[in-house]
Amino acid sequence: MSDNEMRIVIPSYQRSSSINNKSLKTLFDAGYQAEEIDLFVANKQEYDKYKGVVHPNINIIIGVKGLIEIRKFIFDYYDQGQKLLFLDDDIEKIKILTVNDDKETLKDLKDLKSIVWMGFQLCEDHSLKLWGLFTCCNPRFMNNSPEIISTDYKFIIGNFFGCINCKEMNELNVLDIDDFERSIRSYELYGGSVRFNHLAAKTKFLKNEGGAQQDNRIERIHSSIDILMEKYPKMMYVKKKKCGYKKSIILKQLK
C-alpha cells in the first residue's frame, strides 16, 4: 500500500482556531502532505473560517452538522473499499508505551506513517476492515493488555482509526458513540478488528472548546447506550460511573 491510496479524513466543528496546532501539526510532523487531507466542515460559514487559517492545499468539504450525520456523510462520500485514516480535530500526539525496569511510560511515536501502513496491511492480512489504537492514553491500563497487537473483538476508539470503507459496517443506529457500534459491526461482519494496544492518541477531549461535545451530547450518549443495549445485548454491558457520563459501555469478552 502506498500513501496515495489513502485519504486522511478530519471532521471538524468550531475548532478553526486550534486545529493547526493539534491534528494538522500531528500529521505534518509525521510527514504527511496537505494534499492528502480532506477536512469536513458543517456549513459555508465554517468553511470560510477554516479556509482562512489552514494550509491552502487541504481539501475542505462542506458536509452536514452533527457528529453522526457527518460520519455518515463521509462514508457515503468515498467509494467502497477506499482506505481512510480518520482523526478527530484535537489530536495532540500519538503515544507509544515503553517499559523499562518494570516502569511504564509513554513517549511520542516517532514513525506514525509506519503504523498507519501496518494497520491497513494487517487488515488485509486478516480480512478485516477496521484498525485503531488503545482506548485511553494511560500506561497503567495499556500495560494490562496481553497482546501488543490484537485482531479479535475489541473496542476501536473513534478519535484515531483506519478503515477500508465498508458501508455495511457503517450503517449504524446510534445518535452518538458510533465507535462502539462500529466495533461491534466489525466483529459481526469480519470477526474482529486490528488494535495496537501499545499506542494511544493524546487529546483533552472534554476540556477542548467546540467539537462533538457541543449540543447536549450527554443526553445523546445515554440514548445511544439504550439503543445499543437493546440491539446488541450479548455483545456489551453497561457500567455505572460516579461522574462524567454517569454510565459507560464495556464490550464483553467473547469466546
MITIVEX-119802 format. One record per residue (C-alpha): residue number from 1; residue in one letter; x, y, z. Coordinates in steps of 0.1 Angstrom, whole numbers, m for minus. Example, Ala and Ser with C-alpha at 12.3 -4.5 7.8 and 13.67 -1.06 7.14 Angstrom:
2
- seq|type|c1|c2|c3
- 1|A|123|m45|78 $
- 2|S|137|m11|71 $
This chain:
255
- seq|type|c1|c2|c3
- 1|M|0|0|0 $
- 2|S|13|35|m8 $
- 3|D|1|67|8 $
- 4|N|m16|79|m23 $
- 5|E|m41|50|m20 $
- 6|M|m53|65|13 $
- 7|R|m72|97|22 $
- 8|I|m68|113|56 $
- 9|V|m102|124|70 $
- 10|I|m108|150|97 $
- 11|P|m143|161|106 $
- 12|S|m141|194|124 $
- 13|Y|m166|218|141 $
- 14|Q|m158|252|157 $
- 15|R|m121|244|160 $
- 16|S|m106|265|133 $
- 17|S|m85|284|159 $
- 18|S|m69|252|173 $
- 19|I|m67|226|145 $
- 20|N|m34|238|131 $
- 21|N|m17|232|165 $
- 22|K|m32|198|171 $
- 23|S|m43|173|145 $
- 24|L|m28|191|115 $
- 25|K|5|195|133 $
- 26|T|5|158|142 $
- 27|L|1|149|106 $
- 28|F|26|173|92 $
- 29|D|52|163|118 $
- 30|A|47|127|107 $
- 31|G|55|137|71 $
- 32|Y|20|137|56 $
- 33|Q|12|164|30 $
- 34|A|m17|188|29 $
- 35|E|m29|174|m4 $
- 36|E|m36|141|13 $
- 37|I|m60|156|38 $
- 38|D|m98|160|34 $
- 39|L|m113|183|61 $
- 40|F|m151|181|65 $
- 41|V|m170|210|79 $
- 42|A|m206|217|88 $
- 43|N|m216|246|66 $
- 44|K|m203|276|44 $
- 45|Q|m197|297|75 $
- 46|E|m174|271|90 $
- 47|Y|m158|266|56 $
- 48|D|m148|303|54 $
- 49|K|m133|302|89 $
- 50|Y|m112|271|81 $
- 51|K|m102|283|46 $
- 52|G|m87|314|61 $
- 53|V|m63|296|85 $
- 54|V|m54|261|73 $
- 55|H|m29|251|46 $
- 56|P|m43|262|12 $
- 57|N|m38|227|m3 $
- 58|I|m60|210|23 $
- 59|N|m93|199|6 $
- 60|I|m121|214|26 $
- 61|I|m155|198|20 $
- 62|I|m189|211|32 $
- 63|G|m209|183|47 $
- 64|V|m235|185|74 $
- 65|K|m237|194|111 $
- 66|G|m237|167|138 $
- 67|L|m213|140|148 $
- 68|I|m232|110|134 $
- 69|E|m245|130|105 $
- 70|I|m211|140|93 $
- 71|R|m197|105|98 $
- 72|K|m225|91|76 $
- 73|F|m218|118|50 $
- 74|I|m181|110|50 $
- 75|F|m186|72|45 $
- 76|D|m211|79|17 $
- 77|Y|m187|104|1 $
- 78|Y|m160|78|m5 $
- 79|D|m161|47|m27 $
- 80|Q|m164|13|m11 $
- 81|G|m130|m1|m4 $
- 82|Q|m113|33|m1 $
- 83|K|m86|33|26 $
- 84|L|m94|61|51 $
- 85|L|m75|74|81 $
- 86|F|m98|92|105 $
- 87|L|m86|117|131 $
- 88|D|m106|139|154 $
- 89|D|m96|175|151 $
- 90|D|m79|178|185 $
- 91|I|m52|151|185 $
- 92|E|m21|164|201 $
- 93|K|2|134|198 $
- 94|I|3|96|192 $
- 95|K|19|80|222 $
- 96|I|37|46|225 $
- 97|L|40|26|257 $
- 98|T|76|18|268 $
- 99|V|86|m4|297 $
- 100|N|120|0|314 $
- 101|D|129|m16|347 $
- 102|D|92|m25|352 $
- 103|K|83|12|349 $
- 104|E|56|21|323 $
- 105|T|60|54|305 $
- 106|L|46|70|273 $
- 107|K|68|85|247 $
- 108|D|59|103|214 $
- 109|L|56|79|185 $
- 110|K|84|87|160 $
- 111|D|71|70|129 $
- 112|L|34|74|125 $
- 113|K|34|65|88 $
- 114|S|48|30|95 $
- 115|I|20|23|120 $
- 116|V|m7|35|96 $
- 117|W|8|14|68 $
- 118|M|9|m16|92 $
- 119|G|m27|m11|103 $
- 120|F|m40|m13|68 $
- 121|Q|m17|m42|59 $
- 122|L|m28|m62|89 $
- 123|C|m64|m56|80 $
- 124|E|m57|m71|45 $
- 125|D|m37|m100|60 $
- 126|H|m66|m109|84 $
- 127|S|m95|m100|60 $
- 128|L|m106|m72|84 $
- 129|K|m118|m36|76 $
- 130|L|m111|m17|108 $
- 131|W|m80|m9|129 $
- 132|G|m72|15|157 $
- 133|L|m54|23|189 $
- 134|F|m58|16|226 $
- 135|T|m88|32|243 $
- 136|C|m70|56|266 $
- 137|C|m36|73|269 $
- 138|N|m28|57|303 $
- 139|P|3|35|306 $
- 140|R|m11|15|335 $
- 141|F|m41|3|316 $
- 142|M|m22|m2|284 $
- 143|N|3|m24|302 $
- 144|N|m25|m47|312 $
- 145|S|m32|m57|277 $
- 146|P|m18|m92|270 $
- 147|E|m10|m86|233 $
- 148|I|8|m57|216 $
- 149|I|m14|m62|185 $
- 150|S|m48|m80|187 $
- 151|T|m72|m89|159 $
- 152|D|m102|m102|179 $
- 153|Y|m133|m84|193 $
- 154|K|m120|m51|207 $
- 155|F|m133|m15|210 $
- 156|I|m118|7|184 $
- 157|I|m120|43|197 $
- 158|G|m131|69|172 $
- 159|N|m105|96|178 $
- 160|F|m79|79|156 $
- 161|F|m87|49|134 $
- 162|G|m83|35|100 $
- 163|C|m108|16|79 $
- 164|I|m112|1|45 $
- 165|N|m145|18|37 $
- 166|C|m174|m6|42 $
- 167|K|m208|9|40 $
- 168|E|m225|m21|57 $
- 169|M|m202|m19|87 $
- 170|N|m210|18|90 $
- 171|E|m248|16|87 $
- 172|L|m253|25|123 $
- 173|N|m283|31|146 $
- 174|V|m269|53|173 $
- 175|L|m272|91|179 $
- 176|D|m236|92|192 $
- 177|I|m207|69|203 $
- 178|D|m207|55|168 $
- 179|D|m172|39|176 $
- 180|F|m189|14|199 $
- 181|E|m214|2|173 $
- 182|R|m187|2|145 $
- 183|S|m166|m20|167 $
- 184|I|m195|m44|172 $
- 185|R|m204|m44|135 $
- 186|S|m168|m51|126 $
- 187|Y|m169|m82|147 $
- 188|E|m202|m93|134 $
- 189|L|m192|m89|97 $
- 190|Y|m155|m98|98 $
- 191|G|m147|m114|131 $
- 192|G|m128|m86|148 $
- 193|S|m106|m56|143 $
- 194|V|m69|m48|144 $
- 195|R|m58|m29|175 $
- 196|F|m24|m16|185 $
- 197|N|m26|m20|223 $
- 198|H|7|m1|230 $
- 199|L|m4|30|211 $
- 200|A|m29|57|220 $
- 201|A|m39|92|209 $
- 202|K|m34|121|233 $
- 203|T|m63|145|235 $
- 204|K|m81|167|260 $
- 205|F|m115|157|247 $
- 206|L|m138|171|274 $
- 207|K|m117|203|280 $
- 208|N|m114|215|245 $
- 209|E|m139|240|232 $
- 210|G|m160|232|201 $
- 211|G|m162|197|187 $
- 212|A|m185|168|193 $
- 213|Q|m193|176|230 $
- 214|Q|m215|205|219 $
- 215|D|m253|204|217 $
- 216|N|m264|182|246 $
- 217|R|m240|153|239 $
- 218|I|m245|136|273 $
- 219|E|m282|131|265 $
- 220|R|m273|117|231 $
- 221|I|m248|93|246 $
- 222|H|m273|79|272 $
- 223|S|m299|75|244 $
- 224|S|m273|57|223 $
- 225|I|m264|34|251 $
- 226|D|m300|24|254 $
- 227|I|m302|17|217 $
- 228|L|m270|m4|217 $
- 229|M|m282|m24|248 $
- 230|E|m314|m33|231 $
- 231|K|m298|m42|197 $
- 232|Y|m266|m60|210 $
- 233|P|m274|m73|245 $
- 234|K|m249|m102|241 $
- 235|M|m221|m80|229 $
- 236|M|m218|m55|257 $
- 237|Y|m228|m44|291 $
- 238|V|m232|m10|309 $
- 239|K|m211|0|338 $
- 240|K|m223|29|360 $
- 241|K|m199|57|367 $
- 242|K|m197|81|396 $
- 243|C|m191|112|374 $
- 244|G|m188|123|338 $
- 245|Y|m213|105|315 $
- 246|K|m227|85|345 $
- 247|K|m225|52|326 $
- 248|S|m203|37|300 $
- 249|I|m202|7|277 $
- 250|I|m179|m23|282 $
- 251|L|m176|m48|253 $
- 252|K|m180|m83|265 $
- 253|Q|m152|m108|262 $
- 254|L|m163|m133|236 $
- 255|K|m150|m169|234 $
